[in-house]
């Protein structure tokens, strides 16, 4: 766990992108190039990497397949070095980097590659498995807090109706995150490869001014010590791992997973 404070312009964009999975031919390489280009072209854009930077699957892992291994980066250390090269041009815009379960899997053999290779060589903040990000404006006023983690249990639904299916997943996302930090306006996770956003639910309530009844709506105040769970943003930040590639089968295909939307989330402030 890390608590990290950053000073950003009052108006900015915060890109939340993770599950890059460098090291497999199933990686959406064009999407990562687009992410880097989008962050680079906007002077007030910043990036949080949400974990699972690399595929990091070795030959003794049951998920390993030589057919889906990227021949340019077959070894985990080469995968992290490749990402260092790719993200070098926007290193000053990376606020923090989380690690994820793929990164943890090889830590006992190769060490903490996220911290000691990617973060160290780029000079960016290592966020462990989860971080609280406190964003202040140039005058030192708190703009918002965000709870950022790589790992929550799976978010999914078998409902037959697409409206109900999405509602079920958004509710699960909220339930998985809401108790992790109670003073954050934004709560985000990677890992599940879903791209989901649950906005605050503003509800009507009535008051009076001694002469008439007035209608009001609940709203979040970041200055509050406690923000009600219904008044926070919940985000599942997507991935860059394809389900299918012609001529080969990855572990997600073999496990029977459903397709997920590739990409990342952007917070506009």
N, C-alpha and C positions, 0 to 999 in steps of 0.2 A: 504494500500500500504506500502511495505517495500523496502528499498534499502539495500542489504546485501552483504558484501564483505567476500569472503573466499579465503584462500591461499591453493592451491592444487598442487600436483606434476605436472610437465610439461606434463607427460603422465599419463592419468587417464581415467576412465569411469564414466559418470554421468548417473545414472538410473533415469528415469522420469516415475513414477508409481503412479496411483491414482485410484479413484473410487473402493475402496476396498470392501465397502458394508458389513462390519462385522455385523452379526446379522440375516442373512437370510440363509436358506438351499440352496439357489441358488448361494451362493458365491462359487467361484472357489478356494477352500481352498488349494488344491495342488499347484496352481499357486502362491499363496502368500508364501507358504513354499519354493518354488523354487526361488522366488525373494529374499527372505532373505538369502538363501543359496548362491546364485550367488553374492550378495553384500559382504557377509561375507568372501568368499573364495579368493577374489581378494583384496590384500592390498591397491590397488589404485582405489578402486571402492567406489562411494558415491551415496547417494540417496536423491531425492526430492520427497515428497509425495504430490500429486496434488489435494487433496481435496476429499470430500465424503468418509471419513474414515469409517463411519458406516451407516447402513441402517437407523437407527434413526427414524423409523416409529412407531408412537404410535397408540393406539386403536381407537382414534378419527380421524385418517387420512383416507381419502377415499381409499388410496392404501393399507391399512392394511389388512393382511390375517393371521389368526392363522395357516393356513396350511403351509405357507412358512416361518414362524418365527422360528429361531433357538432356540430350547428349552433350550440350554445352556446359551444363552445371550438374553433373551426376552426384557430386558429393555435397553434403550440407555446408561445409566451409566455403565452397565455391559459390553456393547459392547466396549466402549472406554477402560475400564480396561483390557479387553481381548487383545486388540491390544497392549497396553502397555507391557503386558507379552510377546507377540509374538515378538515384535521389540526390546526388551531390549538388546538382544545380539548384535545388530548392532547400538545401539543408538549413538555411537561416529562417525558413518558414515553418519548419517542423517543431511544434510545441512540445510534444512528448511522444514516446513510443512504448506501447504495451507489448508484453510477450504473451504467447498463447500455447495451447496444448501441443501443437506440432513443435513449437520451439522447446517446450519443457521436456518432450519425449527424449531428446538427444542430449540434454544438459549434463547427465551423469557421465557421458562419454566425451563430449566435445566442449563442455563448459557453457556458460551463459552467452550464447552467440549474439543475442539481441543487444545485451548490455556491452559486451567486451569487443564485439566487432562492429555491428551496425551503429550503435549509439556513440561508441568511443571514436570511431573513425570519422563520423560526421559531426561530432561535437554537439549532440542533441541530448535532451533529457530522457533518461530511462524511467518508465512509469510503473515497473513491476507488472503484476497481473491486473491491478486496478489502481486508479488514481482519482483524486478529486482535483479538478481544475478550477481555480478561482481567477476569473478574468476581471481586471480593473481597467478603467479608462486612464488616459494620460494624466488626469488630475488626481488619480488615486482612489476614485469612487468605484465600489464594486458594481459591476454590470450583471454578472450572473455566476453561478457555480454549476459545474457539470460533474456527475459521477460517471466514470468511464471504466469499463471492464471488458476483458475478452470473453470470459466464460460464464454463461448461465446454461442451465439444462435446456434440452431441446424445446423449441417453440414450433408447434405444428397442430394440424387439425385434420380429421377425416370426414368432416361434415360435407354433405353432398351439394349444398348451396354455396356459391362463391361468396355471397355477402356474409353468411353465417361463418364460413371458414375463415375469412379475414378477421371478423369480429372475435372469434375464438383465439386466433393467434395474437391479436393485439391485447386481449385480456391476459393471456398467458405471459406475454412480454412484460406487462405492467406488474403482474403478480410476482414474477421472477426478480424484478428489480426494486420494487417500491420500498422495501425495508433496508436496503443497503446503505442509504444515506438520506436523511429526512430534511435536509436544508438545501437541496439542489433543484434548480429549475429544469435541468436536462439530465436524463439518465439514459445511457447508451451502452450497448453490448455488441460484440462481434460473435464469432463462433458458429452460429446456426446457419449462416449463409443466407438468411432471409433479409429482405430489404423492406422494413416496416417503419412507419411513423405513427404514433398515437399522440394526438395533440391534447392539451388540457381540455377538460370537460367543464365548460362554464354553465352554471345552473342559476335559474331564476330564484330570487327570494324577495319577500315583501317587507317593507318597513313603513313607518309613518312619520310625519313631521308635525304632529299634533293637530293637523288640519286636514290631511288627506293621506291616502295610502300610496306609497311609491314602490315602483319595481326597481330591483337592482340585480346585478349578476356577480357571482363569485369570481374572483380574480387572484392571481398569484402576485405576491410581493417578494422579490428576492431578498429584501432586507429582513424578512421574517426569520426567526430562529427555526421555525418549523413550517414547511410548505406541505399542504394537504396532498396526498397522493393523486387525487383527481385533478390537481392544478399544475402538474408537471408534464413535460414532454418526455416520451419514451421512444427510443430509437433502436432498431436493429440494423446494423450498418452494412449488410450485404457482403459480397465476396467477388473474387476474380477467378473462381474455379469453375470451369465448364463441366456440365454433366456428361456430354457426349463428344466424341471425336471419331471421325470415320476410320474404320479399320482397327480400332483398339477399344479396350474396355478398362476404364478406371475403377477405383474401389467404390466410388459413389454409385456408378452404374451397376456394379456387381452387387451392391447392398440394396438395390432397388429404390434408391431415393428419387423423389419427384424433382422436376426442374425448379430452379430458383432464379430470380431476376438478378443478373449481374450488375454490379455498380457500387455506389457509395452514397452517403447522405451529406447534405450541406446545410449548416445552420447559418441563416442570414440574420445579422444583427443590425 
